[in-house]
Amino acid sequence: MAINWRAYRRGLIRTGAIFALSALLIGSFAARFRIGFDGQAGVTCLPHRAFLIDTWCHELDRGDLFAFRATKMQPWVRTGTTVVKRLRGVPGDRLLINSDGVVLVNGEPAGALLGRSLEKIGKSAEDLRRDEVIPPGQLFALGEHERSYDSRYWGYVDQADVIGRAYVLW
């Protein structure tokens, strides 16, 4: 039986083109997106644990989920750990944490300081009291669970530490 070299070559070229296109698409996806897991093991700060992180999207709106590298969360979260929180305050917003521990962003309730959490970090509501405008380059991040260790306790997220916008996987 004779081999049809023309058909063989055409099939080989078609297979190579499909492989190259697939590699290009997968490479583009991998360059932009990554799978992230909320690094606060044992503390359910959000009702989800796995996220797709768009590393090219750094323009965030209030209410977005976003991933960042932890830098101020020691000793509970190791520096450099990927953490996902909800963006509650952006530069220019008015942040108020009153002496009762109520957290307001632009006059809207955003959360409260918890006695147990305050004890754990050795501070009082008075220590964390503030009434200020969120400065340029800083973000106010909150988890969705009352036990979340977030900006209420350790301050702002520097925009330079933002990895990207996060989307819930599960």
C-alpha positions as CSV (number, residue, x, y, z in Angstrom):
1,M,0.0,0.0,0.0
2,A,1.4,3.4,-1.0
3,I,1.6,6.3,1.4
4,N,-0.1,9.4,0.2
5,W,2.7,11.8,1.3
6,R,0.7,14.9,0.3
7,A,-2.2,14.0,2.6
8,Y,0.3,13.0,5.3
9,R,2.1,16.4,5.1
10,R,-1.2,18.3,5.1
11,G,-2.3,16.4,8.2
12,L,1.0,17.0,9.9
13,I,0.9,20.8,9.1
14,R,-2.7,21.0,10.3
15,T,-1.8,19.2,13.6
16,G,1.2,21.4,14.1
17,A,-0.9,24.6,13.5
18,I,-3.6,23.4,16.0
19,F,-0.9,22.6,18.6
20,A,0.8,26.0,18.1
21,L,-2.5,27.8,18.4
22,S,-3.4,25.9,21.5
23,A,-0.1,26.6,23.1
24,L,-0.5,30.3,22.3
25,L,-3.9,30.4,23.9
26,I,-2.9,28.5,27.0
27,G,0.2,30.6,27.3
28,S,-1.8,33.8,27.0
29,F,-4.3,32.6,29.6
30,A,-1.5,31.5,32.0
31,A,0.2,34.9,31.7
32,R,-2.9,36.8,32.7
33,F,-4.7,34.5,35.1
34,R,-3.8,32.4,38.0
35,I,-5.6,30.3,40.5
36,G,-5.4,31.6,44.0
37,F,-6.5,30.2,47.4
38,D,-7.3,32.5,50.3
39,G,-4.2,32.3,52.4
40,Q,-5.9,32.7,55.7
41,A,-6.2,29.0,56.5
42,G,-8.5,28.3,59.4
43,V,-10.2,31.7,59.3
44,T,-13.1,31.8,56.9
45,C,-13.0,35.5,55.9
46,L,-15.0,34.9,52.7
47,P,-17.6,32.2,52.0
48,H,-15.2,31.0,49.2
49,R,-11.7,29.5,49.2
50,A,-10.6,29.4,45.5
51,F,-10.4,32.3,43.1
52,L,-9.4,33.1,39.6
53,I,-7.1,36.1,39.8
54,D,-6.8,38.5,36.9
55,T,-3.2,39.7,37.3
56,W,-3.7,42.3,34.5
57,C,-6.7,44.0,36.2
58,H,-5.6,46.5,38.8
59,E,-8.5,49.0,38.3
60,L,-10.8,48.1,41.2
61,D,-14.2,49.4,42.2
62,R,-15.6,49.5,45.7
63,G,-17.2,46.1,46.3
64,D,-14.8,44.1,44.1
65,L,-13.0,41.1,45.4
66,F,-9.2,41.5,45.0
67,A,-6.1,39.6,45.8
68,F,-3.0,41.1,47.4
69,R,0.3,40.1,49.0
70,A,0.1,40.3,52.8
71,T,2.6,42.7,54.3
72,K,1.1,43.9,57.6
73,M,-0.8,40.9,58.8
74,Q,1.9,39.2,61.0
75,P,1.9,37.1,63.1
76,W,-1.3,35.5,61.8
77,V,-0.5,35.7,58.1
78,R,3.0,35.3,56.7
79,T,4.4,38.2,54.6
80,G,3.9,37.5,50.9
81,T,0.9,35.2,51.4
82,T,-1.9,35.8,48.8
83,V,-5.0,37.1,50.6
84,V,-8.4,37.8,49.0
85,K,-10.7,40.5,50.5
86,R,-13.5,42.7,49.4
87,L,-12.6,46.3,48.6
88,R,-14.6,48.6,50.9
89,G,-12.8,51.9,50.7
90,V,-10.8,53.6,48.0
91,P,-8.6,56.7,48.0
92,G,-10.6,59.8,48.9
93,D,-13.3,57.9,50.9
94,R,-14.0,59.0,54.5
95,L,-13.2,56.2,57.0
96,L,-14.5,56.4,60.5
97,I,-13.9,53.8,63.2
98,N,-15.5,55.2,66.4
99,S,-14.7,54.5,70.0
100,D,-17.6,51.9,70.0
101,G,-15.8,50.0,67.3
102,V,-18.3,50.8,64.5
103,V,-16.7,51.0,61.1
104,L,-18.2,53.5,58.6
105,V,-17.0,54.2,55.0
106,N,-18.6,57.4,53.6
107,G,-21.1,57.2,56.4
108,E,-22.3,53.7,55.5
109,P,-21.8,50.8,58.0
110,A,-19.0,48.5,56.8
111,G,-18.4,46.4,59.9
112,A,-17.4,46.5,63.6
113,L,-14.4,45.8,65.7
114,L,-14.8,42.6,67.7
115,G,-13.8,42.3,71.3
116,R,-12.2,38.8,70.8
117,S,-10.2,40.0,67.9
118,L,-9.0,43.1,69.8
119,E,-7.9,40.9,72.7
120,K,-6.0,38.7,70.3
121,I,-4.0,41.6,68.9
122,G,-3.7,43.3,72.3
123,K,-5.5,46.5,71.4
124,S,-8.6,48.4,72.3
125,A,-11.3,50.0,70.1
126,E,-9.8,53.3,71.2
127,D,-6.4,52.3,69.9
128,L,-7.9,51.7,66.4
129,R,-10.2,54.7,66.4
130,R,-9.8,56.9,63.3
131,D,-11.6,59.5,61.3
132,E,-9.7,60.2,58.1
133,V,-9.7,60.3,54.4
134,I,-8.2,57.2,52.8
135,P,-4.9,58.4,51.3
136,P,-3.8,58.0,47.7
137,G,-2.3,54.6,46.9
138,Q,-4.1,52.9,49.8
139,L,-7.2,50.6,50.0
140,F,-9.4,49.6,52.8
141,A,-10.2,45.8,52.6
142,L,-12.7,43.8,54.6
143,G,-13.5,40.1,54.8
144,E,-17.1,39.0,54.9
145,H,-16.9,37.1,58.1
146,E,-16.9,38.8,61.5
147,R,-13.7,37.1,62.4
148,S,-11.8,38.4,59.4
149,Y,-8.4,39.8,60.1
150,D,-8.5,42.8,57.8
151,S,-8.0,46.5,57.4
152,R,-10.0,47.2,60.6
153,Y,-7.1,45.9,62.6
154,W,-3.9,46.3,60.6
155,G,-4.6,49.3,58.3
156,Y,-4.6,49.9,54.6
157,V,-3.5,47.7,51.7
158,D,-0.9,49.4,49.6
159,Q,-2.0,49.5,45.9
160,A,1.6,48.3,45.0
161,D,0.7,45.0,46.8
162,V,-2.4,44.3,44.7
163,I,-2.1,41.2,42.6
164,G,-5.3,41.7,40.7
165,R,-9.1,41.4,40.7
166,A,-10.4,38.0,42.0
167,Y,-13.3,36.0,40.8
168,V,-14.9,33.2,42.8
169,L,-14.3,29.7,41.6
170,W,-15.6,27.8,44.6
